[in-house]
Amino acid sequence: MTKVKSTWGPFGAIICFGLIALAITTLSRIGLGIWQADRVAAVDGWPHLLLQGLRVDFATLCWLWGIAALGTTIFGGDHLVGRGWKSVLRVWLTLGLWLMIFLELSTPSFIDEYGLRPNRLYIEYLIYPKEVLSMLWTSRKGEIFLGLIVSTLSLWSGWRLSGRLLKEVVYPRWVWRPAIALLVIVVTLLGARSSLGHRPLNPSMVAFADDPLVNSLVVNSSYSLVFAIDQMSAEANASKVYGKLEKSQIIDNIRKDSGRPLSAFTSDSLPSVTYNQASYQGKPKNLVIILQESLGARFTGYLGGLPLTPNIDALAKEGWAFNRLYATGTRSVRGIEAVTTGFTPTPARSVVKLGKSQTDFFTVADLLKMNGYETQFIYGGESHFDNMRSFFLGNGFSDIVDQNDYKDPAFVGSWGVSDEDLLKRANSEFEQFHKEGKPFFSLVFSSSNHEPFEFPDGRIELYDQPKQTRNNTAKYADYAVGEFFKLAKQSSYWNDTLFVVVADHESRVGGASLVPVEQFRIPAIILGDGIEPKLDQRVASQIDLAPTLLSLMGVSGSYPMLGRDLTKMDDNWPGRALMQYDKNMAYLRGDDVVILQPEREPAGYGYDFASNTLTHKSQSDEMKQTALSWALWGSMAYQQQLYQTPQQNTALSKSSSEGVIR
């Protein structure tokens, strides 16, 4: 039998693989849409989802295999280079199809956890394979096995299919190749750009609803991930995301909105620096920040959540508790950034992970170290995670206690020792500091309340079954806090120490709003000798905690933080909060909201605290410009290294340290 040779075999192979990929992404989009049918129907999203989805998919295929088609035109032939190119093309087609299948397969789990298609978090977690694989193995074995099976089948099938399609081919004659190459270039460029306008296709161009999940379903996961990676390369500059303002406008607006008199800003080189007089005028106190992993309002009894936190609820009645305090982001490093540096959120990664902030970046630890304090970070896991160790040691923290420093811990899970081990060690560290007469600041960061939800047996009455659930782990985290305060109240350091218990972020953030405001609400309680019990109803942000704590400690000084000292704000102040949710940022002032989105005009809303809903509402140009200024300030301050500890604090350290050494 005579073998039939295909003149268009290589291009036929690319087209065949493209059609298979197109079918997979379309079926995946339909499946995800059915899974989230209520939210898709609420915005009448099916026509847009399917039609614009095909547009994005075609653009993705042009990016993925357009160059392969051009290479086939140039290098293809029955010669040594041509045979080598055929092997390259075969690998290219197989791996490209595998990648698209794998990412679509992993999308439901990612949406379940983060409320959106795979984005830069997908990449960031790959840096920590030990923690992530341990977490996945414990809680998502089914997904792992399914992923391995499908990945193996897709690689095997893709390799077999590409081999069959490329087995017997004849390439176009050389006289036709320039025209074919030109056609391939035109189709690839037009398809990849998918627009004749100034800007090429991007996620905001096909976004159509106020629901960020539905908007993310329009794109495919390969496009979503690659776009996120591309954004990471230029992420430090918020003006490329939200729009531009003059530097002088940004500075004027954030100074005004900080609540400080404009005369207090006296530095041109560090434009956010002011001198701040502490409200408390007694002997300066120690400071302990207990940062609770993933403990949002939904798990906190005193905030109207589930009855999982009896110990924290009791502490709320003993101290200064906040009812409407909001996290700045959805990751632990964002919470660390806010409570230890007072830095405002940006569309970039947290400064904990960025290069220019690894030294000479303001932290509360740096200021307190200048004032004679011992500064310490205590963690139950490995402190290199999320670059915490490097950032802390470079910016004022003198000592780090992590997983390797615990002897005979009661329990060790995927993320390190248990919260009770962590807090028992913290208590012993504080006792030792006090015994040695050293004032101290300690950031204590819990980790038990994290998937795969591991904690020791016999500590709590389980809220639900099976044992390893988010609710049970939240209850265990509360148990550990309660046990710590039993020790602390009987300790030698209690009367000399100010404590704050605050969450880093909510466990899962998602919903049908551009920024789901209610899911940024977190518990925060300030405790200590002389702190009067009250429930603060004002809107507040994590960035307000550090200035307030310094004021309550009795530590005055110059610093660049723009958060408000809440001891000096009257109860009529409506409050404000900043929330970064993926690429969107919300500015909440009282019950007015402005939401910034990439390459779109600021959108105005009103927020109903009773129903936790956003409704469209016109907002003033002043408020929109203030929101934009906050978003741009962080990027500008980071890029131009404007957020540093003023050197005049060194002059304070000698006189201040005499007052705090015990």
Secondary structure by P-SEA (a helix, b strand, c coil): cbbbbbcaaaaaaaaaaaaaaaaaaaaaaaaaaaaaaaaaaaaccccccaaaaaaaaaaaaaaacaaaaaaaaccccccaaaaaaaaaaaaaaaaaaaaaaaaaaaaaaaaacccccccaaaaaaaacaaaaaaaaaaccaaaaaaaaaaaaaaaaaaaaaaaaaacccccccccaaaaaaaaaaaaaaaaaaccccccccccccccccccaaaaaaaccaaaaaaaaaaaaacccccccccccccaaaaaaaaaaacccccccccccccccbbbbbbcccccbbbbbbbcccccccccccccccccccaaaaaaaaacccccbbbbccccaaaaaaaaacccccccccccccccccccccccaaaaaaaaccccbbbbcccccccaaaaaaaaccccccccccccccccccccccccaaaaaaaaaaaaaaaaaacccbbbbbbbcccccccccccccccccccccccaaaaaaaaaaaaaaaaaaaaaccccccbbbbbbbcccccccccccccccccbbbbbbbcccbbbbbbcccccccaaaaaaaaaacbbbbbccccccccccccccbbbbbbbcccbbbbbcccbbbbbcccccccccccccccccccbbbbcaaaaaaaaaaaaaaaaaaaacccccccccccaaaaaaaaccc
